[in-house]
Amino acid sequence: MKKFFAAFLVLAVLVSGVWAGGSGESGSKGGVERLEILLSDDTLEGGAMKKAVERFNAEYADKGIEVYINEIAYGDMQTQIQNRAMAHDLPALIRSGHFIQYNDLAYSLEGKLGDLTVDSFAMNGASPATGELVAGTVNATAVGLIINKTAFDKAGVSYPLVEEDRWTWDEFMAALDQVMAANEGDLDYALVIDYSQQRIRTILYQFGSLFFDPNDSKHLILDSPETKAAIDFILSLYEDGYSSVSAGLGTENAQQMFKIGRVAAHFAGNWVITDYTENIKDFEWIPVLMPYETTVATCLGGNFLYAFDGTGQEEAACEFIKWFFEPENYIQYCKDGNYLPGVKGIEIDYDVPGLDIFVQELNATDAGPERDKAIESSYIGKDWGNTLRDNLARAVAGEISAEDVIRNTCNTILDTYQDLHE
């Protein structure tokens, strides 16, 4: 038993050392409190957080706090947090899209960010248990529409850049018919949609569909005439040749198809803007407002910034978070990364054109998508995956019906969140 206990201690020290080595240099050094911030994809997104950290460190050089970045692969985030929690070696700070999974490890920010509250942010960063603010939305993402401006201009078809000009879906399809006719031989498809559940859900919301009853969060209402109308419409895009079946099956990438210049419009996420700015040279493109059927809506996503509890560095971590969300610092971060603001009421003069359209979509969207997202996030550790997307792909392939798509999705959600009812 003594030998086993000694071996266990050695193993614990080794595990702790490995994860401490992963973070590198947390703690105090030479009277300076060094804070690790764990994140992914900052390099791919222009190093916006790196630039923010450099500005913070310059301002705090004589205040005893220094932040450094530990950038890891996105797919390694969950495993690293779990292992480092077991080794009692969590980082002081983290930027993550899944704080709800670790909210019991997060340090409360309630009352520590000045005037900022839960309601100040695009996504709900409250603890489900206490309702206290534990995470701020560091950046938001949104679904939107990007068109081949060259093709639209050739057809003499105008496009909506302000709310009063927003298309209905019927008006948008009529516009696409005109664009395709005027560009015969130059365009292969009128519209491509990313192989993504977020894009599909956005169209469902635009047709008036909701997942959960606004008056009863335990009531699943996805099986509705509105959902059926939306699924039928999406399937018609493939059946009638408006969109590529291979894109609907996920075997061809919609983003790459649009970049070639042979597609009139792309239902996409705002993050493609940087790629298109850098890599599309043969035609002009522009983000425009999405169409609607009964409801103006987009699906939200993004990342949270929060501190872990129990690190002994909570106060210093809060100092960084408070500094980060000061308007001047936060606006610069969003400009550096071409990010949509996760703080409500923030206006950003982007260097890259078109992002303001996505901000308009965020501001105009119905409350339903965020309400559904908050309900799903309250089920910590439970996820119904990409059931809707995968079943829709089966319908595109002709294997199942629109009714099957809805029923299979509802059954999976009910199995995942077992306290729901229809």
N, C-alpha and C positions, 0 to 999 in steps of 0.2 A: 504493500500500500504506500509506504514512504517513497519507494522508487517511482511508483506511478504518479504520486503527487509532485515529486520533483520534476519528472518528465513533463507533466502538465504545465508547471510553472515555466519551464524552458520554452515550451511551445507557445505559451501566452506571450512571453517576452519577444519571441521571434515574430509572432503575428503582429504584435504591437509595433515592433521595429520595422517590419515590412511596410505597414501602412503609414507609419511616421515618415519612412523614407519616401513613400509616394507623395506626401505633402511637402516633405523637404525640411522646412525651417520655421514651423509655427512656434509661437511662444515669444518670450522676451529675449532680446539680444542687445547687449550694450545699452540697456535702458530704453530700448525701442520695442514697443509691442508690435510684433509681426503677425499679420492676419492673412490666412490663406483663403482665397475665394476659389471654389471648385466650379468649373463650367465646361461646356462643350461648344465647339463650332465657332468660337470667337474669331479664329484665324480665317475661317471660310467666309465670315460675315464682315470682314474688313477690320477686325481688331478693335471694335468700338469700346469694349470693356477694357482692353489693354490701354487704350488712350485715356479712358476715364481714370484708371488706376494711376497712370503716370501723372495726371493733373492733380489727383488727390495727394499723392506722395510729395509732389512739389510744394503744395500748400501746407502740408502737415509735417514738413521736414523737421521743424523745431518743436513739434507738439507730441512727439513720442509715439506716433502710430504710423505704421507702414503696411501697405497691402501688397500681396503678390498673387499672381494667377497660377493655378494648377489646371491646365487644360487637358481633358481626357476625352477619349472617344465617347460619343453619345450612348452607344450600346453598353458601355461599361459603367455608366452612372449608377444604376440601381445596385449592381453587385458591390461596387466600391463603397457606397453609403452603408449598405447592410454590414459589410465586413468591418468597416471602420467604426461603426456604432458598437459592434461586439468588442472591438479592441479599445474602446473609449478614446478614439483618436479622430473624432469628427472635425471637419474644417470649421473655421469661425463663420464663414459665409458661403453661400451657394447660389448660383443662378440655375434654375431648373424649371421645366414645364410641368412637373408633377409634384409640387410641394404637398398636395393633399395626402400623398402616400406616406409622407414623413412629418405631417403636421404635429404629431405627438412629440417629435424631437425638436420642433422649432421654438425659438425664443419669442415671447410676446413682444410685439412692437406697439401695443396699445398705448397711446399717449406719448410716444417717444419720437414721433415724426412731425411734430408741430401741428399744423392744421390738417394734415392728411389723415383720412379715416378709411375704413373699408369702402365706403361709397365714393371715394376719390378715384378709385382705380377701375380700369376697364373690366377686369376679372376679379371675382370674389376671392380675396386672400384672407378670409376669416377662418379661425379654427371652428370646425363643426361642433366641437364639444362646448366651447365657451363663447363663441361669437366674436372673440377679440381678434384684432388685426395681427396676423403673424407673418404676412408676406405682401410685398408690393409688386404690382405688375411692372416688370422691368421693360417689357415691350409687348405689344399686341400684334397679332396677325389677323388677316381677314381674307375672305374669298372675294374675288372681283372678276371683272371682264376686261380683256385686252383685245383690241381689234387691229386688223391690218389696215392702217390708215390709208396707205397707197391704194388698196383695192376699193375701199369705201369712197375715197375721193374720185377715183376713176368712174365710179357708178353715180357720182353726184348725190350720195346718200349722207345726210347729216347724222350726227351721233350726240347723245346726251352727256353734257358736262356739268349741268346744273339740275337741281331736283325737279323743277317744273317741266323739264324736257325728258324725264325718264320714260323709257319705253314700257309698255305692257309686253308680255311675252308674244302676243299676237303681232304687235307692231314690230317687235324685234325680228320675228320670223319673216315678216313681209320685207323688212329691210335686207335680211340675208338673201332672200330670193332675188332682189334687185342687184345686190352685189355679185352674186354668183352668175347671173345672166350677163352682166357687164364685163365680167372677167372670165368668160368661158375659155377653157383651155389653160388658164393660168392658175386656177384654184382647184384643189381636189375635194375639199370639204368646206362646209359652211361654218361648222362649230366643232371644236374638240373640247372634251371635258377630262380633266385629270382623273386617273384611276384612283379616286380618293373618296372616302366616306364623307369627308367634310364638304366636298363639292355637291355630292348627291343630297346631303341633308340641307344644304343651302337652297336648292331648288324645291325640296319638299316644303321648307318654311315659306318660300315665296308663293306656294300654292295654298297656304293657310294650314298646313299640317303642323301638328305638335306631337311630341312624344309623351308628355305628362300633363295632366289636368292642372291648369293654373290654380285651381281651388283645392286640389288634393294631390299632393306629391306622390302618393302611393297608387294613384290611378293612371294606368297606362292607356293612352287614347290614340296610339299610333294607327290602329286599324280603323281608318275613317275614310269617308268619301274623298276628302282632300288629299290624303296620302295616295289613294288609288288613282286619282286624276294626275298627280305628279309623276307617279311611276309609269303610268300609261304614256304620258307625254315624253318622258326620258327615253322609253323604249322606242317611241315613234321616231326619234331623232336617228336611231340606228336603222330601223326598218325602212325609213323613207330616204336613206342615203345622205342625210345632213351631216352625220358624224361617222367616223371610222369605227367599224366593228372591232378592229384590233385594239384601238384605244379603249373601247368599252370593256374589252376582255383583259386589259392590262398588259398585252403582249407588245404594244407599241406605245412609246412615250409621247403624250400630247404636247408637252413643252418642246420637245425636239421637232415634232411635226410643225408646230407654229413657226419656229425659228427658220425653217427652210423657206417659208414664204408662200406656201400653197394651201393655207387655211385662212378663212376670213376672220375667225374670232376664237379666242381661247378663254375658257372658264378656268381661272387659275388662282393661285395664292399670291399675295403681294411680294413675296420674296423673289419671284422671277424677274422683278424689275431690274435688279442689278445685272443679272445674266443677260437680259435683253439689251440693256444699255451698252454693255461691253461687246456683245457678240452678234447682234443683228446689224448688218451693214447694207443689205441689198434692198430693203424696203422700209417705209416708215410705219410705226406702230404707236398706239396710244391707249391708255386705260380710259374706259368710259363707265358710266353708271350702269349697273346691272338691271335687267328687266324685272318685272314683278307680275304676278297673276292677281293675287288679292292682298299681298303683304310685301313690304320692302324689308328684306332681311339678308344678312350675311352670317356666316359661322365664325366665331371668334376662337383664337388660340393665342399662344404666346408663352412667355417665361416669367417666372417669379424670382424676386430677390429676397432672401431671408437669412437669418442667423440661426445657428444651432444652439440649443440650450446645453449647459453643462460643460462648455469648453473653457470656462474661466475668462473668456474674452468677449463676453456678451456686450458690455458697455462700449468697448472700442468698436465692435462690429456695428452697433447701432449708430455710432458716430459716422461711420462710412455710409450706411444706408441713408441717414438723414442728409448727409452732404450730397449723395448721389441724386436724390429726388428734389434738391433745390432746383428751381426752374432753369437757371442758366446752365447748370451742369447736366441736367436731364435732357434739355433741348439739344445740347451739343452731342450727347451720346446718341440720340435718335438720328441726328444728321450724319454722324460718323458711320453708323451702321445701316442707314436707310431704313430705320425702324418706324413702325406706326407707334404713336404714343400710347402707353399703357395707363397714363394719368389723364383723367378727363379735364377738358378745358385748356389743354396745352396746344398752342399753335406753333407750327414748325415751318420755316421757309427752307424747303429741301433743295439741295443742289441738283438732285435727280428729278426730272419732271414726271408727273403722273401719280406720285404717292399721295397727293392731296385728294385724289379721287377715292382711294381706299379709306382715307380718313373720313371722307363724306359718308362712305358706306357704314363705317363704324358708328358715326353719329346718328345716322338715319335708321339703323336697324331696329326691328321689333325686339321686344324684351324676351320673346320666347326662346331663342337659341341660348342665351346666357342663363335663363332660368332652368332649361333642361340640362345644360352643362353643370350647373351648380348641384342639381339633384343627383346626377350621376356621380359627381365627384364626392358626394357625401358617403358613398359606399366604398370605403377605403379598401384597396386591395382587390376590388372586383371590377371586371371589365368585360363587356360583351363583344369586344374585339371589332372586327370589320365585317360582321355578319351581314349588314345591309349591303355593303359594297359587293361582297362575294356572291350573295344571292342575286343581286341585280346583274352581275356578270353572267350568271347561269341563265338568267332570263334573256339577256342579249344573245347568248348562244342558242336560245330556243329550247333549253332543257326544262324550264319551269315557267309558270305564268306570273303575271303581276300580283295576283292574289297570293301565290305561293311565296313571293318575295316578302310581302307584308307579314304573312302568317309565320313564316320561318323566323323572321326578325323578331316579331313579338314573342314567340316561344323562347328564343334565346335570351331575350331581355328578362322575361319572367323567370326563367331558370337561374339567371345570374343574380337578380335582385328578388329573392324569394318572398319578400313581404309585399310585393306589388299585387294589384288585381286589375282586371279589365272591366 
